[in-house]
């Protein structure tokens, strides 16, 4: 008997499986088992690229149709009920159960989610069992108390650790001693669907099976499935991007985990389809070094300034939280973002450029710019006016210690001009 590494993906995540395998092989070149990938329709080009990365590859079809059939066989008879169960997360969440039917072929099978980054040898995973997973943190049982109370009659052993389903170990003893197969796990899912609204059906089904059958569970080293959001990611052997931010779609993770990018590039070199550019958090964490450095410097500048001047700033102004830009805008409480005050660093370290502005696209009253001009002039601020294509702006440089008083005068001028505005009311921020 041999061993198996088992993955499951939808066809659009071929690059995630490719990057995972490239990293796994980089750190575990002596792995002699098979790699099994369950998928819902990988195109031939993706299958060929995966085969180049992993010669001992076995592809198994699995998608919504297979999950539906499994749940129907487990006793969920209403199609709408099955549909709602699968929509709680994804049908692929249940794909890991399939490896429990292969334990007559494999001595040990290890499931890994593909939103993971292998950073070290992990051969000891195949020594765990007969069941193994990383235990959820203290308090997880308490948070699931209502769900578990609904299935309490299924629980025999009560000290079973709740699993994170990202890495799951299944050994042949499950089949030989306990006669466990995939159908037993789908049966637990069926009970959970009937009795609860739980979303993590895979994890709870594993937990209930171990509890009901009294199966020993090996608590894996947390470094074998470490959340990327947890402290100490440098010590992780497998780093897990739990949640919506993945190594491929999140700009901060692309920037701070260059080894995932290197593994991804090996996948592309094997003929794989590249991942799309990151679309999450790129506006607050640019990928380009110059833009990332500029954003960090801007955030540091505005944080220091807020620490220095924040307590003295006038009330009635709320700051924009976009502090990665070279300017900081403040808006009038009770008004939208079409009118603002603004601070910008000046060439002299002891001065700031202070400005008031109106967005042309959001003007509902053609007379507002001139009214604001008169109000600012009456306040004696000595501002320079500029009417640009996108906005009207009034500005001047002032000493840093004069900023709070100047902003107070600017706030009053903006408020007076806006109070006479003719047109639709401003939406609340």
Secondary structure, DSSP 8 states (H G I E B T S, - for coil): -EEEEEEEE-GGGHHHHHHHHHHHHHH-TT--SEEEEEES---HHHHHHHHHH-SSEEEEE-SHHHHHHHHHHTT---HHHHHHHHHTS-GGGGGGGGGGG-TTTEEEEEEE-SSEEE-S--GGGGGS-SEEEEE--TTHHHHTHHHHHTTGGG-S-S----EEEEEEEEETHHHHTS---HHHHHHHHHHHHHH---S-HHHHHHHHHHHHHT--EEE--GGGSEETTSS-GGG-SEEE--SS--TTTBHHHHHH-HHHHHHHHHHHHTT--------BSTTTS-SSHHHHHHHHHHHHHHHHHHHHHGGGS-TTEEE-S-TTSSEEEEEETTS-TTEEEEEEE-SSTTEEEEEEEEEGGG-S-TTHHHHHHHHHHHTT---EEEE-SSEEEEEEEEEGGGHHHHHHHHHHHHHHHHHT--SS-----
